[in-house]
Amino acid sequence: MKKGWQIFWHLFFWLSMISFFVFIAYSGGKTSLQNLLVIFVVFGVVNIGLFYLNYLDFIPRFLDKKKYWQFVVTVICTVIIVGVAKYGLALLFKPIILVRAGKEIGFWQYIVSSAFTSVVFVFLSTILRFTVDWFLNERIQRDLENQRLSAELSFLKSQINPHFLFNSLNSIYSLAYQKSDTTPEAILKLSEIMRYMLYECNDNKVDLTKELQYLQNYIDLQKIRFGNKAFINYEVHGEVTNQSIVPLLLISFIENAFKHGVANDPASPIVLKINLSESHLYFFVQNKKHTHNRDASGGIGLVNVRRRLDLLYPSKYNLEIRDETDTYTVQLSLVL
C-alpha cells in the first residue's frame, strides 16, 4: 500500500473512533458536547501520539534490534511522563476532567488510570506493528519465492532451446551428409520452429493452436529427415477454441519418441494422440523402442518437463511413463 493511502486510513480510523465515542457518550446525556470534545480530542491526541511514538520509534529502535530491557524501561518512563503531562492538562480543565460526582480525582488515582490507558495504547501499537511486519515479511517471502521460481523456469526454458536445436541439427546434418534434396526444406522448417520458440514463447502461456502447429512442424521436419518414410499416427480429437498451454511442454516426449524409437517401421508406427476438451488435455505417445540407440548422457528433456509440470501445474496433472521391454509409453493428463 502506498504511503499516502496508509496515512489516509490511519487518519480515517482515529477520526472515526473519536467520533464514535463522542457520539456514544453524548447520547448518554450526562456530559455536554463541548466537554466531551475537550476530553476526547485533547487527551485522544496525547494517547494517539504515544501510540505512534511506540509504533514508529521505540519498536524499530529497541524491539527490532532485540534490546528488550531498553524497550521496557523506555516505555515505563514514557508512560510516567505522559501521565504527569496528562495531569497537568487536566488541571487546566479541572471541572471537566478531575471532578466526578462532586468529588475531585486525586493525583495518584489519576496517574494509575492514565498509566493503564497508556499501556493499552502501547500494547495496541505493538500488536499492529508486529502484524504489519508479519504481513510485509510474508509478502517479501512470496516475492522472493516467485522470483526464485521465475528464475528456475527461465533456466529450464533456456535448456529446451539448445536441447531441441542440438537434436534438430543432428537430423539436418544427416540429410546434408546424404546430400539430400530435402535439406533446404528442412532448414526452412527448422527456421519456422525456431522463430516460434524465440518470439512467441516468451509468455507464460500461448494459444494451444500455435503449440499444436509447432508440434506439427516438428513432425514434418522428422518426416523430411527420414525421407518421408517416418510412420507416425498423429491425431487430434476435440475442438481447439481459446485454450492456452505452457509453451514447449510436450515436445520433449515427441523428441524422445523419434530419437529412441523406431520411426521407419510401418508395422510399428509412432502413435501420438491428443484429446481436448474446454479445460483438459490428454496426451498419449507410444513408440517401439530402438534397442541400439541410447543417449549416454541420459538426456535433460524428461527431467526438464517433469520439473516444469511441478512448477506450473501443481496438482493439475497426472504423468504416467511406462518403460517396457519393447515399447515406451507416455500418458499425460493436464488441466489447462
Contacts in CASP RR format, 6 or more apart in sequence:
PFRMAT RR
TARGET T0000
AUTHOR 0000-0000-0000
METHOD contacts of the structure
MODEL  1
MKKGWQIFWHLFFWLSMISFFVFIAYSGGKTSLQNLLVIFVVFGVVNIGL
FYLNYLDFIPRFLDKKKYWQFVVTVICTVIIVGVAKYGLALLFKPIILVR
AGKEIGFWQYIVSSAFTSVVFVFLSTILRFTVDWFLNERIQRDLENQRLS
AELSFLKSQINPHFLFNSLNSIYSLAYQKSDTTPEAILKLSEIMRYMLYE
CNDNKVDLTKELQYLQNYIDLQKIRFGNKAFINYEVHGEVTNQSIVPLLL
ISFIENAFKHGVANDPASPIVLKINLSESHLYFFVQNKKHTHNRDASGGI
GLVNVRRRLDLLYPSKYNLEIRDETDTYTVQLSLVL
14 48 0 8 1.000
18 40 0 8 1.000
18 41 0 8 1.000
18 44 0 8 1.000
21 40 0 8 1.000
22 33 0 8 1.000
22 36 0 8 1.000
22 37 0 8 1.000
22 40 0 8 1.000
25 31 0 8 1.000
25 36 0 8 1.000
25 40 0 8 1.000
26 33 0 8 1.000
26 36 0 8 1.000
31 39 0 8 1.000
35 96 0 8 1.000
38 93 0 8 1.000
38 96 0 8 1.000
38 97 0 8 1.000
39 96 0 8 1.000
39 97 0 8 1.000
42 89 0 8 1.000
42 93 0 8 1.000
43 86 0 8 1.000
43 89 0 8 1.000
43 97 0 8 1.000
46 82 0 8 1.000
46 85 0 8 1.000
46 86 0 8 1.000
46 89 0 8 1.000
47 117 0 8 1.000
47 118 0 8 1.000
47 121 0 8 1.000
48 121 0 8 1.000
50 78 0 8 1.000
50 79 0 8 1.000
50 82 0 8 1.000
50 118 0 8 1.000
50 121 0 8 1.000
50 122 0 8 1.000
50 125 0 8 1.000
51 121 0 8 1.000
51 122 0 8 1.000
51 124 0 8 1.000
51 125 0 8 1.000
52 125 0 8 1.000
53 78 0 8 1.000
54 75 0 8 1.000
54 78 0 8 1.000
54 121 0 8 1.000
54 122 0 8 1.000
54 125 0 8 1.000
54 126 0 8 1.000
54 129 0 8 1.000
55 125 0 8 1.000
55 126 0 8 1.000
55 128 0 8 1.000
55 129 0 8 1.000
58 71 0 8 1.000
58 74 0 8 1.000
58 75 0 8 1.000
58 78 0 8 1.000
59 71 0 8 1.000
59 125 0 8 1.000
59 126 0 8 1.000
59 129 0 8 1.000
61 67 0 8 1.000
62 68 0 8 1.000
62 70 0 8 1.000
62 71 0 8 1.000
62 74 0 8 1.000
63 71 0 8 1.000
63 126 0 8 1.000
75 122 0 8 1.000
78 118 0 8 1.000
79 115 0 8 1.000
79 118 0 8 1.000
79 119 0 8 1.000
79 122 0 8 1.000
80 111 0 8 1.000
80 115 0 8 1.000
82 114 0 8 1.000
82 118 0 8 1.000
83 110 0 8 1.000
83 111 0 8 1.000
83 114 0 8 1.000
83 115 0 8 1.000
83 118 0 8 1.000
84 111 0 8 1.000
86 110 0 8 1.000
86 114 0 8 1.000
87 107 0 8 1.000
87 110 0 8 1.000
87 111 0 8 1.000
87 114 0 8 1.000
90 97 0 8 1.000
90 98 0 8 1.000
90 110 0 8 1.000
91 98 0 8 1.000
94 104 0 8 1.000
97 105 0 8 1.000
98 104 0 8 1.000
98 105 0 8 1.000
98 106 0 8 1.000
98 110 0 8 1.000
99 105 0 8 1.000
105 113 0 8 1.000
149 311 0 8 1.000
152 307 0 8 1.000
152 311 0 8 1.000
153 308 0 8 1.000
153 311 0 8 1.000
153 312 0 8 1.000
156 304 0 8 1.000
156 307 0 8 1.000
156 308 0 8 1.000
157 201 0 8 1.000
157 248 0 8 1.000
157 308 0 8 1.000
159 300 0 8 1.000
159 301 0 8 1.000
159 304 0 8 1.000
160 197 0 8 1.000
160 248 0 8 1.000
160 251 0 8 1.000
160 252 0 8 1.000
160 301 0 8 1.000
160 304 0 8 1.000
161 197 0 8 1.000
161 198 0 8 1.000
163 252 0 8 1.000
163 255 0 8 1.000
163 299 0 8 1.000
163 300 0 8 1.000
163 301 0 8 1.000
163 304 0 8 1.000
164 193 0 8 1.000
164 197 0 8 1.000
164 248 0 8 1.000
164 251 0 8 1.000
164 255 0 8 1.000
165 194 0 8 1.000
167 255 0 8 1.000
167 259 0 8 1.000
168 190 0 8 1.000
168 193 0 8 1.000
168 221 0 8 1.000
171 186 0 8 1.000
171 221 0 8 1.000
171 222 0 8 1.000
171 225 0 8 1.000
172 183 0 8 1.000
172 186 0 8 1.000
172 187 0 8 1.000
172 190 0 8 1.000
172 225 0 8 1.000
174 225 0 8 1.000
175 182 0 8 1.000
175 183 0 8 1.000
175 186 0 8 1.000
175 224 0 8 1.000
175 225 0 8 1.000
176 183 0 8 1.000
180 227 0 8 1.000
182 224 0 8 1.000
182 227 0 8 1.000
185 224 0 8 1.000
186 221 0 8 1.000
186 224 0 8 1.000
186 225 0 8 1.000
189 217 0 8 1.000
189 220 0 8 1.000
189 221 0 8 1.000
189 224 0 8 1.000
190 221 0 8 1.000
192 217 0 8 1.000
193 214 0 8 1.000
193 217 0 8 1.000
193 218 0 8 1.000
193 221 0 8 1.000
196 210 0 8 1.000
196 213 0 8 1.000
196 214 0 8 1.000
196 217 0 8 1.000
197 214 0 8 1.000
197 247 0 8 1.000
197 248 0 8 1.000
200 206 0 8 1.000
200 210 0 8 1.000
200 247 0 8 1.000
201 247 0 8 1.000
201 248 0 8 1.000
203 247 0 8 1.000
204 246 0 8 1.000
204 312 0 8 1.000
205 244 0 8 1.000
205 245 0 8 1.000
205 246 0 8 1.000
205 247 0 8 1.000
206 244 0 8 1.000
206 245 0 8 1.000
206 246 0 8 1.000
206 247 0 8 1.000
207 242 0 8 1.000
207 243 0 8 1.000
207 244 0 8 1.000
208 240 0 8 1.000
208 243 0 8 1.000
208 244 0 8 1.000
208 245 0 8 1.000
208 276 0 8 1.000
208 281 0 8 1.000
208 336 0 8 1.000
209 240 0 8 1.000
211 245 0 8 1.000
211 247 0 8 1.000
211 248 0 8 1.000
211 249 0 8 1.000
211 250 0 8 1.000
212 236 0 8 1.000
212 240 0 8 1.000
212 274 0 8 1.000
214 247 0 8 1.000
214 248 0 8 1.000
214 251 0 8 1.000
215 250 0 8 1.000
215 251 0 8 1.000
215 254 0 8 1.000
216 234 0 8 1.000
218 251 0 8 1.000
218 254 0 8 1.000
218 255 0 8 1.000
219 230 0 8 1.000
219 232 0 8 1.000
219 234 0 8 1.000
219 254 0 8 1.000
219 272 0 8 1.000
222 230 0 8 1.000
222 232 0 8 1.000
222 258 0 8 1.000
222 263 0 8 1.000
223 230 0 8 1.000
223 232 0 8 1.000
226 263 0 8 1.000
226 264 0 8 1.000
229 264 0 8 1.000
230 258 0 8 1.000
230 263 0 8 1.000
230 264 0 8 1.000
230 270 0 8 1.000
231 263 0 8 1.000
231 264 0 8 1.000
231 265 0 8 1.000
231 266 0 8 1.000
231 269 0 8 1.000
231 270 0 8 1.000
232 263 0 8 1.000
232 269 0 8 1.000
232 270 0 8 1.000
232 271 0 8 1.000
232 272 0 8 1.000
233 269 0 8 1.000
233 270 0 8 1.000
233 271 0 8 1.000
233 272 0 8 1.000
233 273 0 8 1.000
234 272 0 8 1.000
234 273 0 8 1.000
235 272 0 8 1.000
235 273 0 8 1.000
235 274 0 8 1.000
236 273 0 8 1.000
236 274 0 8 1.000
236 276 0 8 1.000
237 273 0 8 1.000
237 274 0 8 1.000
237 275 0 8 1.000
237 276 0 8 1.000
238 275 0 8 1.000
238 276 0 8 1.000
238 277 0 8 1.000
239 276 0 8 1.000
240 276 0 8 1.000
241 278 0 8 1.000
243 276 0 8 1.000
243 278 0 8 1.000
243 279 0 8 1.000
243 281 0 8 1.000
243 336 0 8 1.000
244 336 0 8 1.000
245 281 0 8 1.000
245 334 0 8 1.000
245 336 0 8 1.000
246 308 0 8 1.000
246 312 0 8 1.000
246 313 0 8 1.000
249 305 0 8 1.000
249 308 0 8 1.000
249 309 0 8 1.000
250 283 0 8 1.000
250 332 0 8 1.000
252 301 0 8 1.000
252 302 0 8 1.000
252 304 0 8 1.000
252 305 0 8 1.000
253 283 0 8 1.000
253 285 0 8 1.000
253 302 0 8 1.000
253 305 0 8 1.000
253 330 0 8 1.000
253 332 0 8 1.000
254 272 0 8 1.000
254 285 0 8 1.000
255 301 0 8 1.000
256 301 0 8 1.000
256 302 0 8 1.000
256 328 0 8 1.000
257 263 0 8 1.000
257 270 0 8 1.000
257 272 0 8 1.000
257 285 0 8 1.000
257 286 0 8 1.000
257 287 0 8 1.000
257 328 0 8 1.000
258 270 0 8 1.000
258 287 0 8 1.000
259 293 0 8 1.000
259 295 0 8 1.000
260 287 0 8 1.000
260 289 0 8 1.000
260 290 0 8 1.000
260 293 0 8 1.000
260 294 0 8 1.000
260 295 0 8 1.000
260 328 0 8 1.000
261 270 0 8 1.000
261 287 0 8 1.000
261 288 0 8 1.000
261 289 0 8 1.000
261 290 0 8 1.000
261 293 0 8 1.000
261 328 0 8 1.000
262 268 0 8 1.000
262 287 0 8 1.000
262 288 0 8 1.000
262 289 0 8 1.000
262 290 0 8 1.000
263 269 0 8 1.000
263 270 0 8 1.000
263 287 0 8 1.000
265 288 0 8 1.000
268 287 0 8 1.000
268 288 0 8 1.000
270 285 0 8 1.000
270 286 0 8 1.000
270 287 0 8 1.000
271 284 0 8 1.000
271 285 0 8 1.000
271 286 0 8 1.000
271 287 0 8 1.000
272 284 0 8 1.000
272 285 0 8 1.000
273 282 0 8 1.000
273 283 0 8 1.000
273 284 0 8 1.000
273 285 0 8 1.000
274 281 0 8 1.000
274 282 0 8 1.000
274 283 0 8 1.000
274 284 0 8 1.000
275 281 0 8 1.000
275 282 0 8 1.000
275 284 0 8 1.000
276 282 0 8 1.000
279 335 0 8 1.000
279 336 0 8 1.000
280 333 0 8 1.000
280 334 0 8 1.000
280 335 0 8 1.000
280 336 0 8 1.000
281 332 0 8 1.000
281 333 0 8 1.000
281 334 0 8 1.000
281 336 0 8 1.000
282 331 0 8 1.000
282 332 0 8 1.000
282 333 0 8 1.000
282 334 0 8 1.000
283 330 0 8 1.000
283 331 0 8 1.000
283 332 0 8 1.000
283 333 0 8 1.000
283 334 0 8 1.000
284 329 0 8 1.000
284 330 0 8 1.000
284 331 0 8 1.000
284 332 0 8 1.000
285 329 0 8 1.000
285 330 0 8 1.000
286 327 0 8 1.000
286 328 0 8 1.000
286 329 0 8 1.000
286 330 0 8 1.000
287 327 0 8 1.000
287 328 0 8 1.000
288 326 0 8 1.000
288 327 0 8 1.000
289 325 0 8 1.000
289 326 0 8 1.000
289 327 0 8 1.000
289 328 0 8 1.000
302 321 0 8 1.000
306 319 0 8 1.000
309 317 0 8 1.000
309 319 0 8 1.000
313 334 0 8 1.000
313 335 0 8 1.000
316 334 0 8 1.000
316 335 0 8 1.000
317 332 0 8 1.000
317 333 0 8 1.000
317 334 0 8 1.000
317 335 0 8 1.000
318 331 0 8 1.000
318 332 0 8 1.000
318 333 0 8 1.000
319 330 0 8 1.000
319 331 0 8 1.000
319 332 0 8 1.000
319 333 0 8 1.000
320 329 0 8 1.000
320 330 0 8 1.000
320 331 0 8 1.000
320 332 0 8 1.000
321 328 0 8 1.000
321 329 0 8 1.000
321 330 0 8 1.000
321 331 0 8 1.000
322 328 0 8 1.000
322 329 0 8 1.000
END
